[in-house]
Amino acid sequence: MKKKEANDQIRSACRRLLALLAPLACVGVGGGLASCDDFLYGESDQVIFVDDHELDSDADTLFNIAGIMNKMQAIGDRTILLGELRGDLVTLTSDAAADLRQIAEFTDPTGNRYNQPRDYYAVINNCNYFLAHADTALRNNRNEYIFMKEYAAVKVFRAWTYLQLVLNYRQVPFITEPILTQEQSEQDYEQYDLRQVCDYFIRDITPIADVETPDFSSIRNTDSKFFYYPAYVLLGDLYLWSGDYRRAAESYYQYINKRNRPIGAMAVRFTREDNRWLTYEDTWSLMSFYMESAYGSSELITMIPGDSIPSEGNYSELRDLFNTNENNDYRHSIEPSKSLINLSAAQKYCHYTSGGEYVLAPENLTENRSGDLRLKAVYLTSDNVSQMVGGKTITNYSVILKYATRNIHLLRLTMVYLRLAEALNRAGFPRFAFQILKQGANNSVIESEVVPYYSPEHAAWLRSFNFPNTSYVLETPAGETTENTNGIHSHGSGYSVGNPTYVLPDSAITDSLQHLQYQIERVEDLIMDEEALEFAFEGHRFYDLMRIALRRSEPAWLADKVARRNGSRDDRLYNLLKTENNWFLRFIEN
């Protein structure tokens, strides 16, 4: 293909992305990865480049970033499904496809559509090409670096993709140069494990962590900055997986502080005057799942843009898998597990009455009104009562409102705070972590509830987490308009700050180190429960279970959680997952 003709095709494809958030039809030659010809140098469009085309103009940044986003679309659905189906929070219906069932049951997924390593390497290879050819010293006529923002963003794209890859496959071929020839494709590449991937990309993205993300302005009411994963958050993730908890906490805080990002005083709560516990108000789901506009969301951080047309090839199927609708003939595939329903119902809801008192909700409420309200807010079902939809009688109607748009949400602000709590806890500060769950963090909380309980040598580090009271205003029952911070547990379990049952775990252990370790593990359990209540269905669960099990050197902990997803223990799953090797997909060179 001639260079001009190829460039015209790339430009046309990129215009489509910017106009429609649609997939690209970019040109290129093939690549995947591993040491075999078919996998590395196949016939499909894997690498976006043209002849000896160097990236040396403003237009190149847009065209190549858009091409990488196109490849990200291909792995979007499985990012959610591989993280959720293998966990303990969802179960499959009888209408679920065999590919989904293989993933959920940890059977050998040979030929499974969600086990396609080459799609990850399509992202990586395009990133490698961009990084190898972008001239980061090039400046425009205003003396501004042309490629630096895009260069930094692509480094983070690559690091994020490698982290997903190694979490799913345990050991992966590690390649940082673009594969452009068959000779390159036939080489043997070094295998990297999780620790090696974390170490490499901590070094790789630390120097560019402060670089701003590119801005293509708003696209159909969607801020293009949602298309990027923040470098500091990814650094926090890499440190968290590698066990460097202080640096993980510092990285998450850097993101929060740099953006001045209070968590938002959002919640699902029973109305104050309702003494029958029937009606509730919901600001949590509105802020968390629906807002994708440039000015409307403080909670959404990163998403993969999806197409609105199924025939285009990068249409997300998540809405059709999680919800009954016309596309699936009103037969959904995924619904909440018994384990999640039980966990939600087990929470003690703390109400603030119109009389000015904190009271616990009655324990004899029906199941869908007891406990935490977040599941009730997002999971709508007819409970097998027939409904009429478009003139058709529908039974077993089921909708999970987290999948209401065509885009795939990867990261929310609440997750950054939960990961901050996880890192602080494992760094030896469970009191700080618990306050993020109970009432939220600001300087007053740190000074009164955290600093006094630790040695003076730790005080300076704890105070480096600066949450000014004027910027991080704690929620009160009065509900002032300036309030923007509450405890994450309060998102669905009422006013946790006044809940007498939601307290820092304690024990009669007299040895201080043993007592600290006890608190760390119990607070970690609370964080994991909170992750389930807040982020069920969003694709994080299996990786979080994996991280805790590896940290505790307890494979049986993960095995028991997953095996009990439907209530009683599935012995086959339990015995299978007690062996770490069985947590991972088989790396198939396809």
N, C-alpha and C positions, 0 to 999 in steps of 0.2 A: 504494500500500500504506500502511495506517495505521501510525503510528509504533510503537504498542505491538505490533502483529502482527509488524512487521519486527524489532523488538528481540527478541521472543521467538524468532524464527528464528535470529538471530545467537547468542543465548545457547545455544540448543540445539546449534548447530554447534560452538561453542567447547567445550561440555562433551564433545562427541565427541572433539575434539582432545586434551583433557587426559586423557580416559579411555583412548583407543585409539591415540593418535598418528595418527589418521585425518584425511583431508582435510575441509575445511569446505564446507558448502553455504550460503555467505553470500549475502545479498541485495545488490543495488546496481544502479547503472546503468553504462553502458559507457564504455570509454576505450581506447585503444591510443595510438600517437603517430605523428606526421608531419603533413604539412599536407594531409590528405584526410579527408573525412567518414567513409568506411568504416573507416579505420584508427583515427581518434581517437574516434569516437562510434558504435561498432558496437552490436550487440544483446547481446553476451555479457556475463557478469558480470565487469566489470573494476574497478569501484570499490566498496569496501565502506563505505557510509554510508547514513544514513536521514534523509530530509527535511532539516531544519535542525539535526540532532542534534549538539550540542556535546559534546566529550569532557571531562566535568567530574565524573566519579565514579571510584572505585576500579575498578568493574566494567568501565568502558570500556577500561582498559589491557589487560586480558586479552582482551576480545572483538576489539579491533583488532589487537593483536599476533598473535593466532591467525589472523585473516584474512590478514595479510601472509604468515605462514608457509604458508598454503594456496597463495598465489600463487607462493611460492618453490618449492613442490613441483613446479609445472608446468615449471620450468626446470632441475630437478635433474639429470635424465638427460643433457640436452644439455650441461650444464656439464662433465660427464665426457667425453662422446663428442666434442664439438667440440675439446676439448683433447688427446684421445688419438688419434682416428682420423686427424687431419691430421699427426701426428708420424711418428716413425721406429721406434716400439717395438712396434707391433701391425700385424697384417695381417688381412684379411677372408677368411673361408672362402667356398666356393661357395654356401653357404646364406644368406649375408648379403643383407638386403633392399636394394632399389635406393636407398632413401634413405641408408642407411649408405655404400653404394658411391659415391654422388655426393659425399658429404662427404670421404671418403678420397681420391678421385681429383681433387678440386678442379674438378669440372664444375659448370656452372651449376645450382644447386639450386632452380629454379623449382618451387614447389609442394611442396618438401621439408618434411616434418613437423618437422625440426630447425632449419629456417630460418623462425622465427616471431618477429620482433622485438616484436610486440604483447604477447607473454607477459612479456617483460622490463619493458615499460611498464606492465603490470598491477601488477607489484610496485612500480615507481616511483610510479605514480599513487596507489596506496594509501598509500605512505610520504608522499607530498606531502600527501595529505588529512590524515593523522594529524598531521604537523608543523604544518599550517596551523590545526588546530583544538584541539590539546592545550594546555591552560593550564599551562605549566611553573611558574608562581608559586603554583599551588594547593597547599595543605597540608591534611593530615588533622588529626584531633583530637589526634594525638601530635606535631603540628608538623613532620611529615615531608613532604617534597615527594612528591606523588602520582605525577607523570608523569615525573620526571627520568630515572629508569633506562630507562623505556620510550622516552622521547624520544631519549636517546643511542643506544639500540639501533636505533631506526628510522633515525636518521641514518646509522649504519654499514650497515644493510641497503641503503639507497638508494645509498650510495657504492660498495659492493661490486657491486651490480647494474649501475650505470653503467660500472664498470670492465670487467665481463664484456662488456657491450654494445659498448663502443668497441673492445675487443680483437678482437671478432668482425666488426665492421662498419666500423672505421676512423674514420668520421665519423657522428655521430648527432644527431637533434634533441634539444636540451637544454632540459628543462622542469622547473622547481622548484615550480610551483603546480599544484594538482589541476585536471584537466580534467573539468568537470562539466556543460558545456552544449555544444550543437552549435555555437554561435557560437565558443566557445573552440577547438573542434576544427578549425575552418576557418582558424585563424590560421597564418601561417608562423613557424616557430620557428628560432632560430639553431642552426647545426650546430657541434658541438664535436668536436675531435679528441682524441687521447690526452693530449697535453700540457695542453690546456685542462681536460679532465676531472680530471687529476691535480692541477693547480693549484687548481681550485675546491674539491675535496674535502679537500685538505690544509688549506685555510683553514677548511672547514666542520666537520671532525671533531676538529681539534686541541683546541679548547676543551672538548670533552666526553670526551677520551681517558681520563681518570682515573675517569669515572663507572662504577660497578659495573653489571654486566648484571642484568636482572630475574631473579627466581628463583621459578618456579612449583612448586618442590620436585621430588621424584622422581616420574616417571611410568612405571609399569611397569618399575622398576629402571633407568630412564634419567634422568640428571640433565638438567633442562631448560636448564642453562647450556650444554650442547652445542649448543643451537639458535642461538647467537649467534657472530658473527665478531668477534674482539677488535679494538678500535679501534687499539691500538698496532701490531698485526700489519698491519692494513690500511694504516695510515700508512706503515709500512716498505715495503709493496708500492708505494704511490703514489710515495714518494720514489725507490724503486729504478727504477721505470719512467721517472721524470722525470730520472734521472741525478744526484740529490743523495745520494751514497753515504754520506757521514758521517751525515747525518740518518736515512737508511735504517737504518744499523747501530745508531744510538742508539735508534730506535723499536723494532726487534726486541729489543734488549737490555732496553728498558723493560718489555716484556711478560714476558720471561724472569725478570728481577729482581723485578718486582712480584709474580709468582706463585711465585717460588722454584722454577723448573722445570728441574732437571737432566734431561739427555736420557734417562737410563735405560741401565744397562749390559746391553742386550739384544743377542742375537746368534743366528745359526744357525751351529753349529759341529760339525765331526766330533768324536766322543767321543775323549777323550784316550788311551784304551787301545786303540783300534781301529787296528791297523797295516795293515789292509786297505782302509781308507778307504770303509767301507760304511755306517756308522751315524752319525747326527748328532742333536744336541739343538737344540731350537728354542724360544727364549723371545721371539724377535723378532716372529713372526707372531701369537703369542698376545697380546702387548701392543699390537700395532699395528692389528689388524683386528677382533678378536672382542669386546674389552671395551668395552661401552657403558654400564656401570652407574655409579651415582653414586660408588661407592667403588673400582671396579676398574680404572680406566684413568688412566694418567698421560700417555699418548701422544695419544689423540684429543682434539681441541680443538673442532672445529665439524662439525656434520652437518645435513643436511636430513632431518627425520623422514619416513618413508614409510609407506604403508598396507600391510596384509597381504592385502588382497582385490583381485584384479585388476579386478573390475567397478566399483570405486569411482571410478576415473578418475585417481587420483594414485599409482597403484602403480608402483614403479620397475621397469623392464624390464632393468636392468643384469645381474641374476643370470641372466636368460634369454639375454642376448646373449653373456655371457662364459663360460657353463657349459652343458654338455649336461645336460638334465633333462627331466622329463616334460612340462613346459609347452611346450617347443620340439620335442617329439618326438625328443629327444636329437640335435638339430642346432644346435650353437652357431655364432655368427657371427664372433667375435673371438678371436684367439689371438696369441701372441708372434711378433714378426717375426724374420726371420733376423738382422737387425742387432742386436736385443736378445740373442738367443741367442749370437751371436759375441762381443758385448761381455762378457757374463757369463762365458763360457768363457775369455776372454783375461786375466782377473784372476789374479794370483798369490796363492794361498791360503797364509797363514802359520800353521802349526800349532805348538802348544806341547805337547810330548810329556810322557808320564808320567815320563820321565827328566830333565825340567827344561830342555829345549832348544827354541829356536825353529827350525823347519825348514819349508822350502817343500814343499807337496804335489807329488807326482810329476806330470810333464806328460803322462804316457801314460795317465791315467785316462780312462775313457769320458766322453763329452760331458756327460752329466747329473750327473757327479760332479766335473768339473773346474771350476776358477775359483771365482767367487762363488756362494754357496749360496742366496742369496735367491730367485732364480728357481726353483730346485729346490723350495724350501719352499712356494711358493704355486701352482706350475703342476703339476697332476697330469694325466697322460695315459696312455692304454693303449698308445700308440705303434702304433695299428692292431691291437692284439691284442684279440680279442673278449672282452667281459665280459657277465655276466648281471646285469641290473638290473631288479628287479621281475618276473622271469620272462621278460624280453625280452633278446635278444642285441643288444649295443651294440658297434659298432666306432667307432674314432676318438674314444673317450671323452676329454673335456677339461674340466678344472675349474680356474678361477682363484680361489683361496680368498679373495682380497681382496673378493670379492662373495659373502659368506655371509649377510649380514643384509639386511633390507628397507630399511635407512636408507642415505643417500648421504653418505659421508664426504668433507668438503671440505678439512679442514686437520688435519695432525698436527704434533706438537711437533718432530719431526725436520726438517720443512720449515722451521720458523722458524730452526733452527740452520743449515740449508743456505743460507737466504736471508741470514742474518747473515754467513756466510762469504763469500757472493757480494758483499755490500756492503762488508765489510772489505777484501776483495781489491781491488775497484775503487777504494776510498778510498786505496789505496797501501800496503796491509799484507798482502801475500800470505803472509808467514810466519804471521801470526795465523790467516788463513783456512785454511791447510794444517793447522795443529794441530787445528782443529775436525774435520777429516777423519781425521787420523792417530791422535790419542790423546785428544782431548777438551780442553775448556777449564776450567782453574781458575787461581787466582792464581799457583801455582807454575809452571805452564806459561807463563803470560804473562811472568813475571819472568825465566825462564831461556831460553825459546825465542823470545820476541818482542821485549821492550823493549830488550835489548842491541844489536839490529841496526838500530835507528832512532835518529834524532837526539833529543837531550834535549827539544827543543821538542815532540816527539810523545809523550813519555813520559807526561805528565799525562793526555792524552786516552786513551792505551792503558790506563792504570791505572783510568780511569773505568769500564771494564768489569770490575766487581768480582765475581769468582766465588770466594767464600771456600772454602778447602780443606776446611773442616769440613762444608760444605753440598754441595760438588761434589767427590765423592770418586772419584778415578780408578780405573778397573778394573785389577786385577792378575791374573796367572794363578792366584793363590790363591783368588780369588773370594770375598772376604769379604762378609758380608751388608750392610755399610754402603756398598759400592761402587755408585755410581749414575751414573757418567759414563764414556763411552768414545768413541773416534773413530768417526765414522759409517761409515767404510770397514770397521771391525771388525764391523759388523752382519752381514756376509756373507762377508768375506774373511779370516777368522781374526783373529789378534792383530796388527793393523797396526802397533802400536807396536814390534814386534820384526821387522817385515818389511824386509829390507835392500834390496828393490827398490822399496818405496813411500817415496820420498824427495822432498823439495822440488826441483822442477825447477831446474836450473842450466845455465849456459852459459859459454863463454869470452869473452863480450862484456865489454870493459873499460870502456866508457862506462857510468857508473852509471845514468843515466836510461834508456838503452836496455836495460840488464840488468834494471832494475826492470820495464820494460814487457814484456820477454820473460817474466819470472816471472809477472806478472799474467795474461797470456794463457794460459800453460801451466797455472797453478793454476785458472783459469776453466774450462779444458778438463776438468780433474780434477773440478771441482764439477759440471759438466754430466754427466760419466760417472756420478758418484755419484747425481745426481738420477735418472738412468735406472735404475740398479741398485736404488735404494731405492723409487722412486715409479712404476715402470712400471705402466700400466693405471689410474692414479688421476686422470688428466685434466689434468695440469700440463704435459705435454711440449711441445706445440706452442707454447704461450705462452713457455716458457723458451727454446726455439730462436729464437722471434721476438725476444725481448728481447736475446739475445746478438747476433743478426745486425744488429739496428738499432744496437746499441751500437758494433759494429765497422764499421758501414756496409758490410757484406758480405752482400747478399742471396743470393749464390751459396753461402755457407756453409750457410744453412738449406736451400737448394735441393738441395745435394748430400746432406745428411743424410737428408732425406725421400725423395729419389729412390733411395737405396740401402737403403731399409727391407727389401727382399726379397733383398738380396745385390748383384747387379749393378745398375748405374745405369739407371734408367728415364729415357731422354732426354726424353720428352714432359713428364714431371713436372719434371725439372731445368730445362728451358728455360722452362716456364711459371712456376716459382717464383723464377726469377731476377728477375722483375718484382714489386715489393712489392705492387702493387695486386691481384695474383692470390692473395695470402694471405688475403684477406677475403671474407666472404659478401656477396652482393648484398642490399642493404637492400630488402626487399619489403614494400610496403604492403598487407597482407592482412587 
